[in-house]
């Protein structure tokens, strides 16, 4: 693990921006006036297994306020069981899904920290 991984809130993670799947913990600013506004700045290969996505969620620092998780369309079963498993783990760790964006062959889910009572 290098220092950049630790700064992004990922502890002990390898290959998240590789073929195994991707998660992003820092987002481009929405207030920029650059022509690349809203463009994907970091390539993210989607997770193709429930276990891989859950392992990525488990490895994130609990203090993290937001993150994105790319999940292959192959995990989008008609009952939603596989995404329910992934979302259940995120909820158990204190994050709730707030949106998703459909891409070519995968969805990019965005999560944020839940309010503490």
N, CA, C and O of each residue as an XYZ file, in Angstrom:
468
protein
N       0.850     -1.180      0.000
C       0.000      0.000      0.000
C       0.885      1.228      0.000
O       1.880      1.278      0.722
N       0.532      2.222     -0.805
C       1.323      3.437     -0.804
C       0.610      4.530     -0.023
O      -0.534      4.359      0.399
N       1.299      5.665      0.169
C       0.740      6.751      0.972
C      -0.538      7.312      0.374
O      -1.412      7.755      1.119
N      -0.676      7.308     -0.944
C      -1.889      7.835     -1.571
C      -3.103      7.007     -1.195
O      -4.187      7.562     -1.013
N      -2.953      5.683     -1.073
C      -4.079      4.846     -0.676
C      -4.560      5.212      0.714
O      -5.766      5.312      0.942
N      -3.645      5.413      1.644
C      -4.012      5.756      3.004
C      -4.700      7.103      3.085
O      -5.623      7.281      3.880
N      -4.261      8.061      2.267
C      -4.865      9.380      2.289
C      -6.281      9.350      1.751
O      -7.098     10.180      2.148
N      -6.596      8.438      0.876
C      -7.927      8.358      0.298
C      -8.900      7.582      1.170
O     -10.059      7.423      0.786
N      -8.479      7.099      2.315
C      -9.375      6.381      3.206
C      -9.436      4.890      2.950
O     -10.300      4.212      3.506
N      -8.551      4.360      2.129
C      -8.543      2.938      1.839
C      -7.380      2.300      2.565
O      -6.227      2.667      2.339
N      -7.668      1.350      3.431
C      -6.637      0.670      4.185
C      -6.502     -0.762      3.690
O      -7.481     -1.507      3.664
N      -5.292     -1.150      3.298
C      -5.015     -2.511      2.899
C      -5.663     -2.938      1.595
O      -5.869     -4.133      1.380
N      -5.989     -2.005      0.722
C      -6.679     -2.356     -0.511
C      -5.682     -2.393     -1.661
O      -4.786     -1.554     -1.753
N      -5.853     -3.372     -2.529
C      -5.048     -3.466     -3.735
C      -5.969     -3.709     -4.905
O      -6.968     -4.416     -4.773
N      -5.653     -3.139     -6.039
C      -6.384     -3.421     -7.262
C      -7.752     -2.786     -7.369
O      -8.553     -3.228     -8.193
N      -8.064     -1.766     -6.574
C      -9.384     -1.168     -6.684
C      -9.551     -0.340     -7.945
O     -10.670     -0.158     -8.424
N      -8.473      0.154     -8.478
C      -8.559      0.870     -9.729
C      -7.933     -0.021    -10.809
O      -7.208      0.462    -11.679
N      -8.211     -1.282    -10.746
C      -7.673     -2.248    -11.693
C      -8.776     -3.118    -12.247
O      -9.939     -2.716    -12.276
N      -8.419     -4.295    -12.681
C      -9.387     -5.190    -13.306
C     -10.372     -5.784    -12.312
O     -11.443     -6.241    -12.714
N     -10.040     -5.791    -11.021
C     -10.891     -6.420    -10.022
C     -12.100     -5.577     -9.653
O     -13.080     -6.110     -9.132
N     -12.060     -4.321     -9.900
C     -13.168     -3.439     -9.557
C     -12.660     -2.095     -9.108
O     -11.459     -1.902     -8.922
N     -13.582     -1.160     -8.933
C     -13.143      0.179     -8.576
C     -14.059      0.885     -7.620
O     -15.278      0.708     -7.632
N     -13.441      1.688     -6.796
C     -14.168      2.575     -5.903
C     -13.407      3.887     -5.876
O     -12.185      3.909     -6.030
N     -14.124      4.966     -5.681
C     -13.493      6.278     -5.658
C     -13.960      6.991     -4.395
O     -15.143      6.975     -4.057
N     -13.007      7.616     -3.703
C     -13.355      8.300     -2.465
C     -13.183      9.806     -2.559
O     -13.516     10.515     -1.609
N     -12.678     10.312     -3.663
C     -12.611     11.755     -3.867
C     -13.281     12.053     -5.194
O     -13.113     11.312     -6.162
N     -14.032     13.125     -5.239
C     -14.851     13.429     -6.399
C     -14.426     14.744     -7.028
O     -13.916     15.627     -6.340
N     -14.637     14.881     -8.351
C     -14.354     16.166     -8.973
C     -15.330     17.208     -8.438
O     -16.495     16.905     -8.178
N     -14.854     18.415     -8.280
C     -15.700     19.490     -7.771
C     -16.782     19.835     -8.781
O     -16.507     19.925     -9.978
N     -17.989     20.026     -8.320
C     -19.104     20.403     -9.192
C     -19.093     21.893     -9.503
O     -19.832     22.344    -10.378
N     -18.257     22.673     -8.793
C     -18.237     24.118     -8.967
C     -17.151     24.580     -9.928
O     -16.929     25.784    -10.059
N     -16.475     23.666    -10.599
C     -15.415     24.061    -11.512
C     -16.015     24.586    -12.805
O     -17.123     24.215    -13.191
N     -15.275     25.442    -13.455
C     -15.744     25.994    -14.724
C     -14.967     25.420    -15.893
O     -15.043     25.944    -17.004
N     -14.219     24.349    -15.660
C     -13.415     23.748    -16.716
C     -14.300     23.008    -17.709
O     -15.402     22.587    -17.356
N     -13.833     22.841    -18.954
C     -14.623     22.126    -19.960
C     -14.858     20.659    -19.608
O     -15.783     20.045    -20.139
N     -14.037     20.081    -18.719
C     -14.179     18.672    -18.360
C     -15.182     18.481    -17.231
O     -15.208     17.426    -16.597
N     -15.985     19.462    -16.980
C     -16.949     19.405    -15.884
C     -17.847     18.171    -16.007
O     -18.441     17.920    -17.055
N     -17.931     17.420    -14.929
C     -18.767     16.230    -14.909
C     -18.129     15.023    -15.578
O     -18.724     13.946    -15.608
N     -16.933     15.188    -16.111
C     -16.268     14.073    -16.784
C     -15.673     13.128    -15.748
O     -15.327     13.546    -14.643
N     -15.556     11.870    -16.103
C     -14.919     10.888    -15.231
C     -13.421     11.109    -15.301
O     -12.819     10.985    -16.367
N     -12.813     11.438    -14.162
C     -11.395     11.733    -14.135
C     -10.550     10.522    -13.781
O      -9.361     10.497    -14.101
N     -11.124      9.518    -13.130
C     -10.397      8.327    -12.716
C     -11.050      7.111    -13.354
O     -12.238      6.875    -13.133
N     -10.308      6.324    -14.145
C     -10.915      5.112    -14.707
C     -11.246      4.124    -13.600
O     -10.438      3.884    -12.703
N     -12.434      3.559    -13.673
C     -12.867      2.597    -12.664
C     -13.462      1.385    -13.371
O     -14.468      1.502    -14.071
N     -12.848      0.233    -13.192
C     -13.402     -0.999    -13.733
C     -14.418     -1.518    -12.733
O     -14.134     -1.541    -11.535
N     -15.580     -1.930    -13.181
C     -16.628     -2.348    -12.241
C     -16.321     -3.686    -11.573
O     -15.661     -4.553    -12.144
N     -16.824     -3.826    -10.340
C     -16.729     -5.100     -9.653
C     -17.647     -6.085    -10.351
O     -18.772     -5.741    -10.714
N     -17.176     -7.304    -10.541
C     -17.980     -8.334    -11.194
C     -18.366     -9.442    -10.229
O     -18.946    -10.450    -10.632
N     -18.041     -9.252     -8.942
C     -18.455    -10.222     -7.932
C     -18.936     -9.486     -6.690
O     -18.419     -8.427     -6.335
N     -19.934    -10.066     -6.041
C     -20.457     -9.504     -4.798
C     -19.353     -9.490     -3.749
O     -19.205     -8.517     -3.010
N     -18.579    -10.567     -3.686
C     -17.521    -10.679     -2.694
C     -16.484     -9.572     -2.849
O     -16.019     -9.013     -1.856
N     -16.121     -9.253     -4.089
C     -15.150     -8.191     -4.337
C     -15.659     -6.830     -3.898
O     -14.920     -6.055     -3.292
N     -16.919     -6.533     -4.198
C     -17.511     -5.256     -3.810
C     -17.613     -5.145     -2.291
O     -17.333     -4.091     -1.720
N     -18.016     -6.238     -1.640
C     -18.130     -6.235     -0.179
C     -16.754     -6.073      0.459
O     -16.618     -5.355      1.449
N     -15.736     -6.723     -0.087
C     -14.380     -6.583      0.446
C     -13.906     -5.139      0.330
O     -13.233     -4.634      1.229
N     -14.249     -4.475     -0.766
C     -13.868     -3.075     -0.941
C     -14.559     -2.195      0.096
O     -13.931     -1.304      0.669
N     -15.828     -2.433      0.338
C     -16.567     -1.662      1.348
C     -15.979     -1.907      2.733
O     -15.820     -0.970      3.515
N     -15.659     -3.155      3.039
C     -15.080     -3.496      4.336
C     -13.727     -2.820      4.562
O     -13.366     -2.519      5.700
N     -12.988     -2.584      3.493
C     -11.650     -2.012      3.608
C     -11.659     -0.490      3.751
O     -10.633      0.099      4.090
N     -12.792      0.150      3.501
C     -12.855      1.606      3.597
C     -12.856      2.064      5.051
O     -13.390      1.390      5.931
N     -12.254      3.209      5.280
C     -12.212      3.840      6.601
C     -13.626      4.272      6.985
O     -14.308      4.926      6.196
N     -14.070      3.913      8.191
C     -15.425      4.255      8.642
C     -15.675      5.757      8.719
O     -16.829      6.184      8.700
N     -14.638      6.557      8.804
C     -14.788      8.006      8.870
C     -15.037      8.656      7.522
O     -15.258      9.865      7.450
N     -15.005      7.882      6.465
C     -15.201      8.392      5.117
C     -16.619      8.923      4.951
O     -17.575      8.257      5.348
N     -16.768     10.096      4.378
C     -18.093     10.712      4.236
C     -18.806     10.286      2.960
O     -20.028     10.138      2.967
N     -18.078     10.086      1.865
C     -18.673      9.707      0.585
C     -17.738      8.781     -0.171
O     -16.519      8.835     -0.007
N     -18.326      7.929     -1.003
C     -17.529      7.147     -1.938
C     -18.426      6.673     -3.067
O     -19.652      6.698     -2.954
N     -17.809      6.243     -4.151
C     -18.507      5.668     -5.296
C     -18.015      4.249     -5.499
O     -16.858      3.932     -5.222
N     -18.908      3.400     -5.985
C     -18.597      1.998     -6.208
C     -19.149      1.609     -7.574
O     -20.345      1.763     -7.822
N     -18.302      1.112     -8.454
C     -18.737      0.664     -9.775
C     -19.059     -0.823     -9.725
O     -18.250     -1.626     -9.261
N     -20.250     -1.186    -10.209
C     -20.732     -2.566    -10.148
C     -21.203     -2.979    -11.545
O     -21.998     -2.285    -12.179
N     -20.699     -4.116    -12.005
C     -21.041     -4.643    -13.327
C     -22.535     -4.904    -13.461
O     -23.200     -5.277    -12.494
N     -23.052     -4.706    -14.665
C     -24.454     -5.032    -14.946
C     -24.735     -6.520    -14.745
O     -25.888     -6.911    -14.566
N     -23.704     -7.346    -14.774
C     -23.875     -8.784    -14.544
C     -24.385     -9.078    -13.136
O     -24.951    -10.143    -12.890
N     -24.186     -8.134    -12.208
C     -24.669     -8.312    -10.840
C     -26.074     -7.732    -10.639
O     -26.598     -7.756     -9.525
N     -26.670     -7.225    -11.679
C     -28.013     -6.638    -11.595
C     -29.044     -7.718    -11.922
O     -29.607     -7.736    -13.016
N     -29.287     -8.623    -10.963
C     -30.267     -9.683    -11.188
C     -31.685     -9.121    -11.053
O     -31.871     -8.054    -10.469
N     -32.662     -9.813    -11.574
C     -34.022     -9.281    -11.645
C     -34.683     -9.094    -10.291
O     -35.620     -8.304    -10.183
N     -34.234     -9.787     -9.258
C     -34.765     -9.587     -7.906
C     -33.962     -8.564     -7.102
O     -34.438     -8.067     -6.081
N     -32.769     -8.253     -7.549
C     -31.930     -7.294     -6.846
C     -31.198     -7.869     -5.646
O     -30.732     -7.124     -4.784
N     -31.092     -9.192     -5.586
C     -30.488     -9.847     -4.427
C     -29.009     -9.494     -4.281
O     -28.540     -9.232     -3.174
N     -28.281     -9.485     -5.382
C     -26.842     -9.227     -5.292
C     -26.556     -7.797     -4.861
O     -25.663     -7.569     -4.045
N     -27.297     -6.829     -5.393
C     -27.108     -5.450     -4.953
C     -27.601     -5.268     -3.523
O     -27.068     -4.432     -2.793
N     -28.601     -6.028     -3.111
C     -29.073     -5.958     -1.723
C     -27.964     -6.386     -0.767
O     -27.818     -5.804      0.308
N     -27.181     -7.397     -1.147
C     -26.065     -7.843     -0.310
C     -25.004     -6.750     -0.200
O     -24.469     -6.506      0.881
N     -24.705     -6.105     -1.303
C     -23.703     -5.032     -1.312
C     -24.201     -3.844     -0.494
O     -23.468     -3.304      0.335
N     -25.452     -3.440     -0.731
C     -26.016     -2.307      0.012
C     -26.143     -2.619      1.498
O     -25.940     -1.738      2.334
N     -26.474     -3.860      1.836
C     -26.586     -4.251      3.239
C     -25.261     -4.054      3.959
O     -25.236     -3.583      5.096
N     -24.161     -4.410      3.309
C     -22.849     -4.233      3.936
C     -22.538     -2.751      4.109
O     -22.017     -2.341      5.146
N     -22.857     -1.945      3.094
C     -22.608     -0.500      3.218
C     -23.441      0.095      4.351
O     -22.938      0.899      5.136
N     -24.697     -0.292      4.437
C     -25.569      0.204      5.507
C     -25.051     -0.216      6.884
O     -25.073      0.577      7.825
N     -24.590     -1.451      6.997
C     -24.064     -1.946      8.270
C     -22.820     -1.178      8.698
O     -22.538     -1.064      9.891
N     -22.082     -0.657      7.739
C     -20.865      0.097      8.048
C     -21.135      1.591      8.173
O     -20.211      2.357      8.446
N     -22.401      2.030      7.975
C     -22.748      3.429      8.214
C     -22.907      4.300      6.992
O     -22.953      5.524      7.117
N     -22.992      3.702      5.795
C     -23.189      4.477      4.564
C     -24.496      4.084      3.899
O     -24.897      2.921      3.936
N     -25.157      5.055      3.294
C     -26.383      4.775      2.571
C     -26.217      5.150      1.102
O     -25.516      6.107      0.775
N     -26.867      4.390      0.215
C     -26.799      4.739     -1.207
C     -27.634      5.994     -1.451
O     -28.738      6.125     -0.923
N     -27.101      6.911     -2.254
C     -27.845      8.134     -2.547
C     -28.178      8.287     -4.027
O     -29.105      9.016     -4.379
N     -27.433      7.608     -4.894
C     -27.735      7.703     -6.327
C     -26.899      6.676     -7.083
O     -25.994      6.049     -6.533
N     -27.233      6.526     -8.361
C     -26.388      5.740     -9.249
C     -26.469      6.338    -10.634
O     -27.427      7.031    -10.976
N     -25.441      6.057    -11.434
C     -25.395      6.506    -12.808
C     -25.155      5.280    -13.683
O     -24.199      4.536    -13.465
N     -26.009      5.074    -14.658
C     -25.831      3.955    -15.574
C     -24.756      4.296    -16.580
O     -24.800      5.346    -17.220
N     -23.805      3.420    -16.716
C     -22.736      3.557    -17.698
C     -22.847      2.392    -18.671
O     -23.773      1.586    -18.573
N     -21.923      2.298    -19.596
C     -21.919      1.219    -20.571
C     -21.426     -0.070    -19.913
O     -20.219     -0.280    -19.796
N     -22.349     -0.934    -19.482
C     -21.987     -2.220    -18.899
C     -21.887     -2.247    -17.385
O     -21.622     -3.302    -16.809
N     -22.092     -1.118    -16.729
C     -22.032     -1.087    -15.265
C     -22.783      0.118    -14.730
O     -23.159      1.027    -15.470
N     -22.989      0.097    -13.421
C     -23.571      1.240    -12.721
C     -22.564      1.746    -11.714
O     -21.855      0.963    -11.081
N     -22.503      3.055    -11.567
C     -21.648      3.681    -10.564
C     -22.553      4.196     -9.448
O     -23.296      5.161     -9.630
N     -22.479      3.542     -8.298
C     -23.295      3.891     -7.139
C     -22.548      4.877     -6.262
O     -21.339      4.757     -6.065
N     -23.273      5.846     -5.738
C     -22.699      6.823     -4.815
C     -23.303      6.601     -3.429
O     -24.515      6.444     -3.282
N     -22.443      6.591     -2.426
C     -22.843      6.378     -1.043
C     -22.384      7.571     -0.211
O     -21.384      8.215     -0.529
N     -23.129      7.861      0.864
C     -22.700      8.888      1.810
C     -22.926      8.374      3.224
O     -23.712      7.455      3.457
N     -22.218      8.991      4.158
C     -22.348      8.606      5.568
C     -23.747      8.959      6.050
O     -24.286     10.017      5.727
N     -24.327      8.042      6.836
C     -25.653      8.283      7.409
C     -25.536      9.244      8.579
O     -24.496      9.329      9.231
N     -26.604      9.954      8.831
C     -26.639     10.837      9.999
C     -26.620     10.009     11.260
O     -27.247      8.953     11.342
N     -25.905     10.492     12.223
C     -25.836      9.826     13.521
C     -26.916     10.418     14.415
O     -27.098     11.635     14.452
N     -27.629      9.563     15.134
C     -28.709     10.041     16.004
C     -28.160     10.593     17.308
O     -28.927     11.039     18.161
